[in-house]
Structures are given as structure tokens and as C-alpha cells.
């Protein structure tokens, strides 16, 4: 078992060791730090590595990078690919966003299926969308 680091310096040393061992969560955390500091290109590189190692949240974050064009050229197709990978891996926000995408494209039945899955994972926004669909008579 690992002890909780007592300082930021200790935490950073631990994180670097985990990155050296190809820990996808640690690699994603480093990527997020770079993204939060405005270095989207380096963040994209770290997130790509984490996604390749199977980190579901990294897939979701990459979908946002492609959607918004942060650190990479906007690409709806690649964004959807990473969004679907994250949704399959169980990221509720990804499922919700897929539902929104399907709803914007007039495929309410598919949107509802995504929102039901996300709602079962505890996503409040999906519950609101489902409520709206029932109130509008889009589903019964």
C-alpha cells in the first residue's frame, strides 16, 4: 500500500515514478496539469498516451480536445470516436454527450438510449433530458 504524500513535492515525485511505470491514471493527471496551465499540445500528447494505455477518462478528455480544437485541429469524427470509446468504458459524461449529439441530429430514440445508460450511472443531466423528453411527448 502507498501512504498519502505529506507534501506537494512528495506527491510530484510519486506521480513522476508512476508515469515512468506507464500508469495511465498518472499520465492523464500530468496531461490535465498541462492543460490547466494552458499547454494544450503537451496535454494532448499525455492524454493520447493515457488513452492508448486504456484510461477511459483520457478518451473522454481527448474527445473534448477534438471538439474544441485545443492542442489539435477540430475534428468531429475523431471527437466522436473518443467519445464513443469513453462511453463504452463507462464514463457517464461521455454517454450524456453522445445523447446530446444524437438529439441534435434528430435521432431522439438513440439519444434516449444513451441518456438512460448515463442516468443509470448517476448522471443528473441525463435524468433532466429524459424528463424533458417525456414532458414533450418524444418518448412514452
Secondary structure, DSSP 4 states (H G I P E B T S, - for coil): -PPPPSSHHHHHHHHHHHHHTT-HHHHHHHHHHHHHTT-HHHHHHHHHHHHHTT-HHHHHHHHHHHHHTSSS---HHHHHHHHHHHHHTT-HHHHHHHHHHHHHTT-HHHHHHHHHHHHHTT-HHHHHHHHHHHHHTS--
